[in-house]
Amino acid sequence: QLQLQESGPGLVKPSETLSLTCTVSGGSISSSSYYWGWIRQPPGKGLEWIGSIYYSGSTYYNPSLKSRVTISVDTSKNQFSLKLSSVTAADTAVYYCARQAIMITFGGVIAIDYWGQGTLVTVSS
Amino acid sequence: DIQMTQSPSSLSASVGDRVTITCRASQSISSYLNWYQQKPGKAPKLLIYAASSLQSGVPSRFSGSGSGTDFTLTISSLQPEDFATYYCQQSYSPFTFGPGTKVDIK
């Protein structure tokens, strides 16, 4: 059974960089059938896609966050990571890592079929 | 950017009711539309992908339809475990979630 686990600091100071890592177990991050992504959810609010990475290193970012986001992958450790720079209180959220399956037989629709449990990151001094 | 809207934003229903949630895209997204269910304190769960395909393990009372800009999620007979928030999400260019529809007990 595939599992994803987020790890990283739960408290980040304003203007600093938020860093999270997602460790994938029960499956390979190097599969050509998936993207690996980050989604966040501010307390009491909806879901926001942050960005995604393919095992080759190709990345896709939310345009509204692109200038501050870097997602990277380490296939040797079966991990991928998120860095979000210059954080403010508005970046306080539960951050989820997720697997995005490419449904080839459905025209390439991409759906999030596995999620981590989520980790709350609070931006505060 | 493709914007997603959902209606209603919330609804109250009883066990056994038929529930329909609508999702609209700001431009055509073909069938690149997924639906998720989220319960408090939990990660979302994939229900429907490609507008109308039921994810493995999801009860058949859930169904999806639509293409282009207008989509619906239907729960044919609401069960106690279905009270949750439902999100649509487009994967046409690149990914955007709708604002969610909260289904609670009447």
Interface residues (C-beta under 8 A of the other chain):
Chain A: G37 I39 G46 L47 E48 W49 S52 Y60 N62 P63 Y96 Q100 M103 F106 G107 V109 I110 A111 I112 D113 W115 G116 Q117 G118
Chain B: D1 S30 S31 Y32 L33 N34 Y36 Q38 A43 P44 K45 L46 Y49 A50 S53 Q55 Y87 Q89 S91 P94 F95 T96 F97 G98 P99 G100
